[in-house]
Amino acid sequence: MSEKKKAIIKSTWEYLLKTGLAKASVGDLCREERLAQSSLYYWFENKDDIWISAGRYGLSKVVDSLFAFTLAHTNDVRTYFVTLLDEVEKYKYELRIAIQITTSPVFGKRMRDKSKDFRLLYEKYAVKLTSIFNCSYLQAEIFIYSMIAFIIDYAIWDDRDKTQMLLDNLYERVIEKITGGN
């Protein structure tokens, strides 16, 4: 992908964060970024492709940051579980926009189709976790998908107490066994 297209995707994501998906328009994006619509359509198939590409970029950015946070805490898993929601808080609005695009009746199916490679990313992290914690691949996958569910739930419903209770339960029932309590 060209540097110009990457820059447009990044600025489109920032535009979506500022305006929200419901108020976003290609015309406003072009005015704000000083782009001609014709040049925008040189890089993208259509309006949907613009929003989907930006949503995928934003989701990738958040996923990478949260996995980096996870891997940075493998020596102190308990602290990870206690501080995770503080980290998620930094990305909550971004997650909401990405979830909105992913579940949208207009963009959702194409966004999900274009983002199937996220599963490959999850698999890569599962392999890392198996070696770090000497656990099975299935245990690592259960951890990853549980964390995804808890993070999405928190981003949508904003119920910190409930999500923290679920995290604590996961830690006590599962993670402590895998990590030996570290």
C-alpha positions as CSV (number, residue, x, y, z in Angstrom):
1,M,0.0,0.0,0.0
2,S,1.3,3.4,-0.9
3,E,2.3,6.0,1.7
4,K,-0.3,8.4,0.3
5,K,-3.1,5.8,0.8
6,K,-1.9,5.1,4.3
7,A,-1.9,8.8,5.2
8,I,-5.4,9.2,3.8
9,I,-6.6,6.2,5.9
10,K,-5.0,7.5,9.0
11,S,-6.5,11.0,8.5
12,T,-9.9,9.5,7.7
13,W,-9.7,7.5,11.0
14,E,-8.9,10.8,12.9
15,Y,-11.8,12.5,11.0
16,L,-14.2,9.7,12.1
17,L,-13.1,10.0,15.7
18,K,-13.8,13.7,15.5
19,T,-17.1,13.6,13.7
20,G,-18.5,10.1,14.4
21,L,-19.7,7.7,11.7
22,A,-23.3,9.1,11.6
23,K,-22.2,12.6,10.8
24,A,-19.3,11.7,8.5
25,S,-19.4,12.7,4.9
26,V,-16.9,12.3,2.1
27,G,-17.4,15.9,1.1
28,D,-16.5,17.1,4.6
29,L,-13.6,14.8,4.8
30,C,-12.2,16.1,1.5
31,R,-12.7,19.7,2.6
32,E,-11.0,19.1,5.9
33,E,-8.1,17.1,4.4
34,R,-7.9,19.4,1.3
35,L,-8.4,16.5,-1.1
36,A,-10.3,16.4,-4.3
37,Q,-13.0,13.7,-4.2
38,S,-11.6,12.4,-7.5
39,S,-8.2,11.8,-5.9
40,L,-9.9,10.1,-3.0
41,Y,-11.7,7.7,-5.4
42,Y,-8.4,7.0,-7.1
43,W,-7.3,5.3,-3.9
44,F,-10.7,3.8,-2.8
45,E,-13.4,1.8,-4.6
46,N,-16.2,3.9,-3.1
47,K,-17.4,5.7,0.0
48,D,-17.9,2.4,1.9
49,D,-14.3,1.4,1.2
50,I,-13.1,4.7,2.7
51,W,-14.9,4.2,6.0
52,I,-14.1,0.5,6.2
53,S,-10.4,1.1,5.5
54,A,-10.3,3.7,8.2
55,G,-12.2,1.5,10.6
56,R,-9.8,-1.4,10.0
57,Y,-6.8,0.9,10.5
58,G,-8.3,2.1,13.8
59,L,-9.1,-1.3,15.1
60,S,-5.7,-2.6,14.1
61,K,-4.1,0.3,16.0
62,V,-6.1,-0.5,19.2
63,V,-5.6,-4.3,19.0
64,D,-1.8,-3.8,18.6
65,S,-1.7,-1.5,21.6
66,L,-3.8,-3.7,23.8
67,F,-1.7,-6.8,22.8
68,A,1.5,-4.9,23.5
69,F,0.0,-4.0,26.9
70,T,-0.8,-7.6,27.5
71,L,2.7,-8.9,26.6
72,A,4.3,-6.2,28.7
73,H,2.6,-7.6,31.7
74,T,3.3,-11.3,31.3
75,N,5.7,-11.2,34.4
76,D,3.0,-9.8,36.6
77,V,-0.4,-11.1,35.4
78,R,-2.3,-10.0,38.5
79,T,-1.3,-6.3,37.8
80,Y,-2.4,-6.8,34.2
81,F,-5.9,-7.8,35.3
82,V,-6.1,-4.9,37.8
83,T,-5.0,-2.2,35.4
84,L,-6.4,-3.5,32.1
85,L,-9.5,-1.4,32.2
86,D,-7.4,1.8,32.8
87,E,-5.6,0.9,29.5
88,V,-8.8,0.1,27.7
89,E,-10.2,3.5,28.8
90,K,-7.6,5.2,26.6
91,Y,-9.2,3.5,23.6
92,K,-12.8,3.2,24.5
93,Y,-14.1,5.8,22.0
94,E,-11.9,4.3,19.2
95,L,-13.3,0.9,20.0
96,R,-16.9,2.2,19.9
97,I,-16.3,3.7,16.4
98,A,-14.7,0.4,15.2
99,I,-17.5,-1.6,16.7
100,Q,-20.1,0.7,15.1
101,I,-18.5,0.2,11.7
102,T,-18.1,-3.6,12.2
103,T,-21.8,-4.0,13.2
104,S,-23.3,-1.5,10.8
105,P,-25.9,-2.9,8.5
106,V,-24.3,-0.8,5.7
107,F,-20.5,-1.5,6.4
108,G,-20.5,-4.5,8.7
109,K,-20.3,-7.4,6.4
110,R,-17.5,-5.8,4.2
111,M,-15.6,-4.7,7.3
112,R,-15.7,-8.2,8.8
113,D,-14.7,-9.7,5.4
114,K,-11.8,-7.3,5.2
115,S,-10.7,-7.9,8.8
116,K,-10.6,-11.7,8.8
117,D,-6.8,-11.5,9.1
118,F,-7.3,-10.3,12.7
119,R,-7.8,-14.0,13.6
120,L,-4.3,-14.7,12.2
121,L,-3.0,-12.0,14.6
122,Y,-4.9,-13.6,17.5
123,E,-3.4,-16.9,16.6
124,K,0.1,-15.4,16.5
125,Y,-0.4,-14.0,20.0
126,A,-1.9,-17.3,21.2
127,V,1.4,-19.0,20.1
128,K,3.4,-16.4,22.1
129,L,1.2,-17.0,25.2
130,T,1.7,-20.8,25.0
131,S,5.4,-20.3,25.2
132,I,5.3,-17.6,27.9
133,F,2.9,-19.5,30.2
134,N,3.6,-23.1,29.1
135,C,-0.1,-23.5,28.5
136,S,-2.0,-25.2,25.7
137,Y,-3.0,-23.4,22.6
138,L,-6.6,-23.8,23.5
139,Q,-6.0,-22.2,26.9
140,A,-4.3,-19.3,25.2
141,E,-7.2,-18.9,22.7
142,I,-9.8,-19.0,25.4
143,F,-7.8,-16.2,27.2
144,I,-7.6,-14.1,24.1
145,Y,-11.3,-14.4,23.1
146,S,-12.4,-13.9,26.7
147,M,-10.4,-10.7,26.9
148,I,-11.8,-9.5,23.5
149,A,-15.4,-10.1,24.8
150,F,-14.7,-8.3,28.1
151,I,-13.0,-5.4,26.4
152,I,-15.9,-5.0,23.8
153,D,-18.5,-5.3,26.6
154,Y,-16.7,-2.6,28.6
155,A,-16.3,-0.3,25.6
156,I,-20.0,-0.6,24.8
157,W,-21.7,-0.7,28.2
158,D,-19.2,1.2,30.3
159,D,-19.9,-0.9,33.4
160,R,-16.5,-1.0,35.0
161,D,-17.5,-2.9,38.1
162,K,-19.2,-5.7,36.2
163,T,-16.3,-6.0,33.8
164,Q,-13.7,-6.0,36.6
165,M,-15.7,-8.7,38.4
166,L,-15.6,-10.8,35.2
167,L,-11.8,-10.2,34.9
168,D,-11.2,-11.1,38.5
169,N,-13.3,-14.3,38.1
170,L,-11.3,-15.2,35.0
171,Y,-8.0,-14.6,36.8
172,E,-9.0,-16.6,39.9
173,R,-10.5,-19.6,38.0
174,V,-8.3,-19.9,34.9
175,I,-5.3,-17.7,34.7
176,E,-4.0,-18.4,38.1
177,K,-3.9,-22.1,37.2
178,I,-2.1,-21.4,33.9
179,T,0.5,-19.0,35.3
180,G,1.0,-20.6,38.6
181,G,-0.2,-17.4,40.3
182,N,2.5,-15.1,38.9
